[in-house]
């Protein structure tokens, strides 16, 4: 039963990661809009934001594609735990010290 759960979670995780990657690729494709015959002269291009600002904005406001990829990775980690590929061993040992009189 544990293997079935691991396989189902892994498949769902892979699907979420692929869906997120597809959204990113679709957003990167150029839009098919009609091209104006005369370019606008008032269009001013602003310089790109610094890398640290872009990383901070991506962390603060993730896109739906980023969220899909994040949850897909979480499900893949849970699948690895359920399959036994990742294990956690918690233990405690109490050492008895000899009492001298």
N, C-alpha and C positions, 0 to 999 in steps of 0.2 A: 504494500500500500504506500509505503514511504517513497518508493521509486516512481510510482504513478504520480504522486503529488509533485515530486521533483521535476518530472518531465513536463507536466502541465504548466507549472510555474515557469520553467525554462522557456517553453514555447511562447507563453504570454509575454515574457520579458523580451525575447527576441523580436516579437511582433511590435511591441511598443518602441523599441530602439529603431527598428526599420521604419515605423510610421513617423517618428521624429526626424529621422534622416531624410525621408521623402519630403516632409514639410519644408525642411531647410533647403533642399534642392529645388523644390517648386518655387520657393520664394526667391531663389537666386536666378532663376530663368528670367530672361527679359520679357517684359509685358508686351503684348501685341497691341499696341495702340497706333493709330494713324500718325504718321510723321508730318509735321507742319512743313509747308513749302518754304516759309521764311522763318528762321530761328528768332526767338525772342531775344532782344538785346538787354532787357531789364533782368534777365535771369542771372543772379549772382551766385556763384558757388562758394560755399563756406569751407574753410579748411577742416579736415577731419579732426575729430576729437582725439585727445591723447589716449594712448593704449590703456593707462590706468583708469581713465574715466569710462572707457568702453567696457572694461572688465567689471568695474564697480556697478555700472548700470545693468549689465547682464546678470550679475549676482542679485541685485535688488529687484529687478523686474524681469524675471525669466519669460521667454516667449513660450507659447504652447508647445512648440517643438522641443524646447529645452526641458520642459516638464515631462513630456513623454519619454525622452531619453533617460532622464533621472529616474523615473519610476520603473523603466525597463531594466536599468542597472540594479536597482534595489531588488526587483523580482529575480534577476539572475543570481544575485548574492544569496537570496533566500533559497533558491533552487540548489545552489552549491551546498548550503548548510543542510538542506533536507536530504540531499544525495550522500552526504557524508564526506564530501570533498573538503569541507572546512569544518573543523571540530574545535570545540572549546573544552578545556579541562580546567575545572576549578577545584582547588584542593587547599586544605589547611592542615598544618601539622603542629601539634603541640609538643614541644620538647620538655621532657621531665628533667629537671635539674636535681642532682642528688643533694639531699639535705645533710649537712655535717653538723655534728653536735660537739 
